[in-house]
Amino acid sequence: MILKSLVAAALYLIIYFWFLYLLRKPRLWLPVSMRDKLIGVLLLTVLNGYISISGAVVDLWILFISVTGIALLFYIIAAPAYALLPSRPLLVQFIAWNAPRIEIGLLLPALILLFYVSNLKLRALLITAILMESFWYLRLWMKQRYKKAKTLDEYSLLVLKAQANSDIKRFAKKHRILELQTVQEQISWLGCTQQSFPCPMDYYVNTLGLNTPPCCRDNMREMLHRIDSDLAKIGVLHWIEGGTLLGAVRENGNLLAWEDDVDISFLLTEENTWQKMVASIKKIARHAHYQVIVFEKIESIYIYYDPPGPWPFNYERTRMRGEIRIDMHGYRVSRSNGNNVVERFTSKGLLQKNRKGKFEMPSELVLPLSVISFADRKVSCPAKPGDYIKAMYGNYTEVEYTWIEKDAANARRQIDQKR
């Protein structure tokens, strides 16, 4: 019976880490493939069948407990990833924000089942799940000691007061913003570091309408300058784009106040092949202790500020409620309708899809590359940064507030109109 219990525990761990592996894609707004979904369903079927079948008899009660318990737990685990999507249901946002409390609520019935269920395989499953969740929250708690206090800039403080209706303490308590520190009316932010877990930036920025926390802004700038410098040293043609370039052009060389990632694109050529580019990025990231995820089919690389962990525990980063990363997408020079273009696999802003199913930009807007001031340094940018941004976003001179909730947007708009 001990062997059967160990098999049940091992099956759960395989499914747990496979599920975390799959959550990489929704965090990046990418679809999960049918193949990966089928593997997950097959693994769950094997686990639930193994636990509930004894001889030729299926214990429907055990099957119900197993299926329901895993479904509830995995829904809670997945909520932070799906809360990052543009169309995030309120239920997902609620669960993502209240995951620790909800899991504590599930802990009591799980412990009761341990004493009242005689099925040793189900007991092994429950014990394994409880231990894994306990270790996860223990690490969350232990990582808190690596956070460091940061000063909020004047604009961020104005936005915070507007969203809090001037009652910052009540606002922080209501939304459980643990990073806000108030000592003798002095407000500071207990900021994230590479050794801590990142701030839940998406919730603070996209739901509450706050500015990006100062720690996250500093960490993104650090990442950008390091990657830009290292790519330049090895001769890789690359440039900032998306919201990063928009900040450089419209915000006088600063990150957008609500920026949540850094966008860098690179050119794939006969000299700088995809394989060579991946090897270069992995080497750079290894020296900087960054974590890297590679998607070859769409020629995209994602670099994360948090250091890599041992396999398979490095997949647990998909459970984080925030992240600091650089999105890197490969472009290739091509011909489209008789014109030279640079094209990529993934969509971005207003970029049009061509006959090959890729998204293109006129090459004269990109090449030859130029430089632009950004965060007190010169970084690589497209040849015509203003025209590039216009082709990608349209009228980029007007600030839109579509990324946050309606009430939060109204409060921000009033602040910006007074500036």
Phi, psi and omega in degrees: 000331178296319179298318180296322178294319179295323178295317179299317179295318180295319178299318179297316181297321178298314180293320181301309182287330174295320179296317178297323177298318180293330183291352175302321189288309178299332176296336180253013180064030179253145180285146174278130184292155178298324179300313181295322178296317181295322177297318178297316178297319180297315180297318178295320179297317179297315181297309182295323177294318181297322183284322189266345182263127175234111186070239178250012185249135176260122176276101185297328180293315178296320179299318180297315181298316182295310182296313182295315182297314179295319180298315180295314182296316182289331175295319178295317180296323183281339186306315180301325179291314183284342176288347178276346182289153179301317179261078183260116180300152180299324180297319179296316179298318180297315182292319179300320182283331184249018184308313180300317180294319181295319180293325175297323177295329178279341184295319183298307178298329178294319178293322178298317179299327179301327183269336187253351179258131182270347181291110184293329179292321176292321177301316179298320177298313181297315181297317180297314180297317180296317180295317180297317179292323179295317179296321180297312181286334174294318177294321176303315182292318183291329181290343181301330185291347180270356181285152182229144182291138178232151178271134176281132177289167187300317181294316179298323179292321177298316179296318179299315180295323179294314181290330180272359184055040177071356178255080188292320181298316180293319180299315181295321179291318181299317184261007178051052177273088187291340182285339181285122181242125179240115179231115180051051177068002175269124184256129177224172182239123178281096194273158180280155175230179179292336181273342179264175170280149181291161175294149174286067190301320184301317181293315182295321184276307189276338179257311183273344178078022178278167171287159175303132181306148184299325179295316181295321177298314179297318181293322178294319178298318179300314179298313182301310183296323180292312181294317179300315181294315183292323177293322179296322181297326182262008172078022178278126176287119183210163180202152174284147178210190178059218181296331179294313177293324178301318177296318180297322183279309188272329184257027176055047174082023179241158172296147171303145184301335183246019184299138180237000173199175178244137181248121175229133176248159181221155182259126176266128183225183176295329178278314180261080181286167178301314181297320179292321180296315179299315180299319180296314181296319180296323178292315178299314182295324180296319180291329182268358183062039174263158176260144185232138171236132184242133174239100187293322185299329180249010177049053181232145179230135180239125182249129184248142183292329182287144184289151180293144177253173179292143176290140000267011183291345176294340177290341183292349176298337179289352176271349182295148180272001176205170177196153176241120187211165171246126175266121181241127181234136181275137174245154173228143175284135182210180176245134179217120181054039177081002182245151174281131179224163165249138187227152181225166182281324188262151180285158178201119177055236184261011181301137183268145177276134179264186184295336179275001180082011178255168183252127192242159177220136177305131186295333181292343176280343186252312187251144356287151184293156179234193176228156180215151178285131179209121180051049174070017176220166174266129178233161182288140181214170177297164181301319181235082188301319180295314179294325178299311180295322179296319178294332183271324187236354184083222181287093186277354183284339179266133180278127176253150184242036185283351185273352183233169180298157187301310182296318179295323179296318179298319179294320179294319182299320179295321178295314184292328179292334180274343183286000000 
